[in-house]
Amino acid sequence: MQPTLLILAAGMASRYGSMKQIQSFGPGGETIMDYSIYDAIRAGFGKVVFVIRKDFEQNFKSICEPKLNGRIKTEYVDQDLTDFTNGFEIPKERTKPWGTAHAVLCAGDVIKEPFAVINADDFYGRDAFEKAAKFLTAEVAPNKYCIIGYELSKTLSENGTVSRGVCEVNAAGELMSINERTKIYRENDKIIYEENDSKHEVPENSKVSMNFWGFDPSVFSFIEKLFQQFLKDSINDPKAEFFIPIIGDAFIKNGGIIKLIPTSAQWFGVTYKEDAATVKKDIQNLVDGGEYPYSLWK
């Protein structure tokens, strides 16, 4: 059974203002998301599912379908504030979505096979998709998931500090925890993060999460139970978010295994608007080197 790629795209509209204004980074006008889908197709994924906002659904489809029709199956899922709230009264102050784990939960009706989850606007690289596809076709199980681990040094920005989830693994390469570190940057020949006004060094080869996960479809019932508990605990906090690492942490505590799969791929993302020029240049270099065609969809 071919795995599915789940792309979290509900936040794109709010960042770009309109789906028709999604920023192009490739020489043929491609978005970062286009490269992820292209890599997924050649790695053997059989379907892509987009989690989007309902008010941008038609615009989104009008952009995606002409490119993807005939290349890979597509599904579109809306993330709505009322989904899976099951009688809980949502406070008026709550306007932002519940978070990435809730977005995954919204796709449960259309995904019945092993699947990977990624962000729409992060560039993950071919190696990551090939390794995820291999895991999802050969190793994934109800008690075994995976996370793709990036080398910290390959996820920094030259234009400011970043926040990263630094992965702690055991001797078997299994995820034990993800520690969120804020204000990470390079200082001379070291990588530093700041906490409580003090500086701490982070090893150069530390593995970090860029929100690329691999799951068995049984995860949906697990997520739904956790979301109900999240609502009980946090529904009156308008800023509380139900993130995927919450799922990973609870899964490990329940005896599950999350395999950390290291990748040598270079991660690209636009943390700061100044990063856009660098991302364009880096993608152009990959095109020039033959990793991608000049135009992905022609």
C-alpha positions in Angstrom: 0.0 0.0 0.0 1.4 3.4 -1.0 1.7 5.9 1.8 -0.1 9.2 1.9 1.4 12.7 2.3 -0.6 15.0 4.6 0.3 18.7 4.1 -0.7 21.2 6.8 -1.7 24.3 4.7 -4.5 25.9 6.7 -2.2 28.7 7.9 -0.9 29.7 4.4 -3.8 31.9 3.6 -3.3 34.0 6.7 0.4 34.4 6.0 0.1 35.3 2.3 -3.3 37.0 2.3 -4.6 35.1 -0.7 -3.9 31.7 -2.1 -3.2 33.4 -5.5 -0.4 35.3 -3.8 1.6 32.3 -2.6 5.2 33.1 -3.0 7.1 31.4 -5.8 10.7 30.2 -5.2 11.5 28.0 -8.1 12.6 29.2 -11.6 9.3 28.0 -13.0 7.2 29.8 -10.4 7.1 26.8 -8.0 6.2 27.2 -4.4 8.1 25.4 -1.7 5.1 23.0 -1.4 5.5 22.0 -5.0 8.9 20.6 -4.4 7.7 18.6 -1.4 4.9 17.1 -3.6 7.3 16.4 -6.4 9.7 14.6 -4.0 6.9 12.6 -2.5 5.7 11.4 -5.9 9.1 10.2 -6.9 9.6 8.6 -3.5 6.4 6.5 -4.0 3.6 8.3 -2.2 0.3 7.6 -3.7 -1.9 10.4 -2.4 -1.6 13.9 -1.1 -4.1 15.3 1.4 -4.2 19.1 2.1 -5.5 20.5 5.3 -6.8 24.0 4.4 -9.2 26.7 5.5 -12.7 26.4 3.9 -12.8 30.0 2.8 -9.8 29.4 0.6 -10.7 25.9 -0.6 -11.7 26.9 -4.2 -8.7 29.1 -4.7 -6.5 26.4 -3.4 -7.9 23.7 -5.6 -7.7 26.0 -8.7 -4.0 26.3 -8.1 -3.2 22.6 -7.2 -5.5 20.6 -9.5 -4.1 21.7 -12.9 -0.6 20.8 -11.7 -1.3 17.5 -9.9 -4.2 16.0 -11.9 -3.0 12.7 -13.3 0.2 12.7 -11.3 -1.1 11.8 -7.8 -4.5 11.4 -6.0 -5.6 14.5 -4.1 -7.9 15.1 -1.2 -8.8 18.4 0.6 -9.8 18.7 4.2 -11.1 21.8 6.0 -9.8 22.6 9.5 -12.6 24.3 11.4 -12.6 25.5 15.0 -15.7 23.4 15.8 -14.3 20.1 14.5 -14.1 17.4 17.2 -15.1 19.8 20.0 -18.0 17.5 20.8 -20.2 19.8 22.8 -17.5 22.0 24.3 -18.5 25.6 24.1 -15.8 27.6 22.4 -15.1 30.9 24.0 -15.6 34.0 21.9 -12.0 35.0 22.5 -10.9 31.9 20.7 -10.2 32.8 17.1 -7.0 30.9 16.1 -7.0 27.2 15.1 -6.3 24.6 17.7 -2.9 23.7 16.3 -1.1 21.2 14.2 -2.3 18.0 16.0 -5.9 19.1 15.5 -5.2 19.7 11.8 -3.9 16.1 11.5 -7.1 14.9 13.3 -9.3 16.6 10.7 -7.9 14.3 8.0 -8.9 11.1 9.7 -11.9 10.4 7.4 -9.8 10.4 4.2 -6.6 8.7 5.4 -6.7 4.9 6.0 -3.1 4.1 5.2 0.3 4.9 6.7 1.1 8.6 6.2 3.6 11.4 6.6 2.9 14.9 7.9 4.7 18.0 6.8 4.3 21.8 6.9 3.3 23.4 3.6 6.0 26.1 3.6 9.1 24.1 4.6 11.5 22.6 2.1 12.5 19.1 3.3 14.6 17.6 0.5 14.5 14.4 -1.5 16.4 12.3 1.0 13.8 12.9 3.7 10.9 11.8 1.5 12.7 8.6 0.4 13.5 7.6 3.9 10.0 8.4 5.1 8.5 6.4 2.3 10.7 3.4 3.1 9.7 3.5 6.8 6.0 3.8 6.0 6.0 0.8 3.7 8.2 -1.5 5.7 8.4 -0.6 9.4 5.4 1.5 10.6 3.0 -0.1 13.0 0.4 0.9 15.5 3.1 1.0 18.2 5.9 2.4 16.0 6.0 5.9 14.3 8.9 8.0 13.0 10.2 11.5 12.9 12.7 12.9 10.4 15.6 14.4 12.3 17.5 17.3 10.6 21.0 18.4 11.5 20.6 21.6 13.5 23.4 23.4 11.5 21.3 22.9 8.4 18.2 24.6 9.8 19.6 28.0 10.9 18.9 31.4 9.4 21.5 34.0 8.6 19.0 36.7 9.3 18.2 36.1 12.9 17.5 33.6 15.7 15.3 30.5 15.3 13.3 28.2 17.6 13.9 24.5 17.2 12.7 21.3 18.8 16.0 19.6 19.8 15.5 15.8 19.8 16.8 13.6 22.6 17.3 10.0 21.5 18.4 6.8 23.2 21.1 4.4 22.1 18.7 2.6 19.8 17.9 5.8 17.9 14.4 6.2 19.4 13.0 9.5 20.3 12.8 10.2 24.1 11.8 13.8 24.1 11.7 17.1 22.1 13.1 20.1 23.9 12.0 23.4 22.5 14.9 25.8 22.3 14.3 29.4 21.4 16.7 32.1 20.2 19.1 29.7 18.5 21.9 31.2 16.4 25.5 30.7 15.4 28.1 32.6 17.3 31.7 32.3 16.0 32.2 28.5 15.6 29.5 27.5 18.0 25.7 27.1 18.0 24.1 28.9 20.9 20.6 29.1 22.4 19.5 31.6 25.0 17.4 30.9 28.0 16.7 33.0 31.1 19.3 35.5 30.0 22.1 32.9 29.8 23.8 31.3 26.8 24.1 27.5 26.3 25.9 25.6 23.6 24.1 23.1 21.4 26.1 20.4 19.7 26.6 21.0 16.0 25.2 17.6 15.0 22.1 17.8 17.2 19.0 16.5 15.5 16.0 18.7 15.4 12.3 18.3 14.4 11.0 20.3 11.5 7.5 18.8 11.8 8.1 15.8 9.4 6.4 12.8 11.0 5.4 9.3 10.0 2.3 7.7 11.4 0.1 4.6 11.3 -3.6 5.4 10.7 -4.5 4.1 14.2 -3.0 7.4 15.5 -6.3 9.2 14.7 -8.2 7.6 17.6 -5.3 8.3 19.9 -5.2 12.0 18.8 -8.9 12.4 19.4 -8.7 11.1 23.0 -5.9 13.5 23.7 -7.7 16.4 22.1 -10.7 15.8 24.4 -8.4 16.1 27.4 -6.7 19.2 25.9 -10.1 20.8 25.6 -10.9 20.0 29.3 -7.6 21.5 30.4 -7.2 24.4 28.0 -10.4 25.5 26.3 -10.5 28.8 28.2 -6.9 29.7 27.2 -7.3 31.5 23.8 -3.6 31.0 23.0 -3.3 27.3 23.9 -2.4 25.1 21.0 -2.6 21.3 20.4 0.7 20.5 18.7 2.0 17.3 17.2 4.8 16.9 19.7 2.1 16.6 22.4 1.0 13.5 20.5 4.6 12.2 20.3 5.2 12.7 24.0 2.0 10.9 25.0 2.6 8.1 22.6 6.1 7.4 24.1 4.8 7.6 27.6 2.2 5.0 26.6 4.9 2.6 25.5 5.1 3.5 21.8 8.3 3.8 19.8 9.1 6.8 17.6 12.2 6.1 15.4 14.3 9.1 14.7 15.4 8.9 11.1 18.4 11.2 10.4 18.5 13.0 7.1 21.4 14.7 5.4 19.0 17.0 3.5 19.3 20.8 3.8 16.1 22.3 5.2 14.9 25.6 3.7 12.3 27.9 5.2 11.4 31.6 5.3 11.6 32.5 9.0 12.4 36.1 8.0 11.4 37.9 4.8 15.1 38.3 4.1 15.4 34.5 3.9 13.4 34.4 0.7 16.3 35.5 -1.5 18.5 32.8 0.0 15.9 30.1 -0.5 15.4 31.1 -4.1 19.2 30.9 -4.7 19.5 27.5 -2.9 16.7 26.0 -5.0 18.2 27.4 -8.2 21.5 25.7 -7.2 19.6 22.4 -6.9 18.0 22.9 -10.3 21.3 23.8 -11.8 22.8 20.6 -10.3 20.1 18.4 -11.9 18.3 17.6 -8.6 15.0 19.1 -10.1 13.9 20.0 -13.6 13.6 23.7 -14.4 9.8 23.4 -14.4 8.4 20.7 -12.2 5.0 20.2 -13.8 5.6 20.5 -17.5 
